[in-house]
């Protein structure tokens, strides 16, 4: 065994980098059984060649191996600490790599291979002749060249407990082509390139938790599983836990994708979409079991065949979303206990009945700024049209489909929606997200509440981009934001002015279009601990009726 540097971070010894240089004749040779190199908590660089006659363990703090590592017989490399390996070839004689915390000193274990290939370097690599085993450990691959553009790593992967794969650097894509045994959770980080798992994935049910794949990508980079996902072949492993899948966070990486593309996925234990965006390719399927969408996850289906015959999708949580890219009524695919939202990701022409989707209270929206082109739309079982699109998206309703269904007054709850045609529903409008009224009469004939009781935080925003968007008899209560924008957007010249409640704002203009008549010239305007914002373009003169103020209100010009 070889120990380098202080191992106790509390002892008063000075901390400084230590380097074993590659001077002529310098080398480390281990001939004993299962030798170990232990370093302190500070960085240690070993540039001298290392040769071992048996399995070698690296433990302690941070290693950087820049010199060659060789085994005289087929042996294993065990990594307990943080090890950086800067070499274009795998160690000679290496069988398998095991990355796992030290059982006597638990902590993180990471092996990072930095690959700087010369011109015409091979695009197929293997780190040893056997598997890479990650048992609460992490394997990172960093390519320092754009050639080859795609690198294939052929080792089998054995995943245990909570482990991770990470790719970074200059090559455009990295593919792990060997078979994968998944027992526990695998986190995948594609920090600035695409990553693909192309080998067959076998779900090992002998662990203490369900197998899962959790993706955290940089924006615009994708992770895909093109290998097939299969059941545990061992009949003694009787657990039937679902496969957990989680895509990148929709707020921080809305354009990063996690794609399931295997054409013969036969696993039968079901699927739980835990978080983020997960996409299923047209010729792929989420096994043979049922599917559940949890939390605020979004499952994107490109075909009804993405779900096995006779199986359904349970949209379990209020903020979970099933998104479809096929123009067919999906009601038969949706479990009757579903809530949350159905998102339309393509122009949609099939008439829908919201009362037949899940529990009859689901919302309709989009994740891709799509348009509902059908000429009819039935409300939910309580005669409410619910609309809710995911972050940064809106669904446009192109036709006059919001009506008093079966002559019973219907209402609308709006978030992530553009109403582009007149509507006749009379039960009122409640705005709890961003909603655009883009046609005269688009908000029906009832009263309007922006934020308020429906959304106590007052975050509702109603944007009028057309004149006379609501009825002459409508009472408008604003707890969030009421805005008039676009070339013709304006507050209707009716007898009742919008009521601005404490914390609300009235915004006139958008700094883009020249319109000096956003608010009726004689209509009173009362600010009640609220804000008036004028966003003109060039010289803007806005005439309003009498202004009264109560509380601490603000006018921004």
Buried (B, 14 or more C-beta within 10 A) or exposed (E): EEEBBBBEEEEEEEEEEBEBEBEEEEBBEBEEEBBBBBBBBBBBBBBBBBBBBBBBBBBBBBBBBBBBBBBBEBBBBBBBBBBBBBBBEBBEBBBBBBBBBBEEEEEEBBBBBBBBBEEEBEBEBBBBEBBBBBBBBBBBBBBBBEBBEBBBBEBBBBBBBBBBBBBBBBBBBBBBBBBBBBBBBBBBBBBBBBBBBBBBBBBBBEBEEBBBBBBBBBEEBBBBBBBBBBBBEEEEBEBEBBBBBBBBBBEEBBEBBBBBBBEEBEBBBBBBBBBBBBBBBEEBBBBBBBBBBBBBBBBBBBBBBBBBEEBBBBBBBBBBBBBBBBEEBBBEBBBEEBBBBBBBBBEBEEEBBBBBBBBBBBBBBBBBBBBBBBEEBBBBBEBBBBBBBBEEBBBBBBBBBBBBBEEEBBBBBBBBBBBBBBBBBBBBBBBBBBBBBBBBBBBBBBBBBBBBEBBEEBBBBBBBBBBBBBBEEBBBBBBBBBBBBBEBBBBBBBEBBBBBBBBBBBBBBBEEBEBBBBBBEEBEBBBBBBBBBBBBEEEBEBEBBEEEBEEEBEEEE
